[in-house]
Amino acid sequence: MIEPRLSAEMTVQSLLRKVNQNGGFGAVLQKGDRISGAILILCIEKGKDPRLLEKMPSLDGPSTWQVIWPQSTENKQELDGYLKRRSSFDPDLWLIELDIPDAERLIAEIT
């Protein structure tokens, strides 16, 4: 059975609104498909320690957000290269950046 879910655009707008309400900064770096585009979330704190999250399907329940890029800031070129490759393979991809402490908690509250 398919679980009901928000559109990609609605999920992104909800995340940005929640981050702004909590004193953080959020921005859309790349717009994807409004309905079903995959969403990558670049989480940073004060411009440091990037973590890249993506929603992954689960075998025994609803999809969950997983950290797919936990490397340190020294690997910024590698991260940029990865994001460019993902965008070239998936033009429907959303890429958003959230600069707020404990972004993972806010993401879990919204989705």
RAHU-V693580 format. One line per field, one symbol per residue. phi: phi as a letter, one per 30 degrees, with the letter a starting at -180 (. if undefined). psi: psi as a letter, one per 30 degrees, with the letter a starting at -180 (. if undefined). burial: I if it has 24 or more other ideal C-beta (glycine too) atoms within 12 Angstrom, else O. A space follows every 10 residues. Layout:
BEGIN
phi->???
psi->???
burial->???
END
This chain:
BEGIN
phi->.dddaddedd dddddddddd dcicbbbdca dcddcbddbc cccbbhibhd bccbdcdcdb lddbdbdcbc ddddceddde dddddddddb dddcbbcbca dheedddddd c
psi->kkkkllleee eeeeeeeeee fggakkkjfk kakeegklkk jjkljhglik kkkkkklkfh alllkkkfig llffgeeeee eeeeeeeefi fgkkjlkkjk kheeeeeeee .
burial->OOOOOOOIOO IIOIIIOIIO OOOIIIOIII OIOOOOIIII IIIIOOOOOI IIIIIOOOOO OOOOIOOOIO OOOOOOOOIO OIIOOIOOOO OOIIIIIIII OOIIOIIOOI I
END
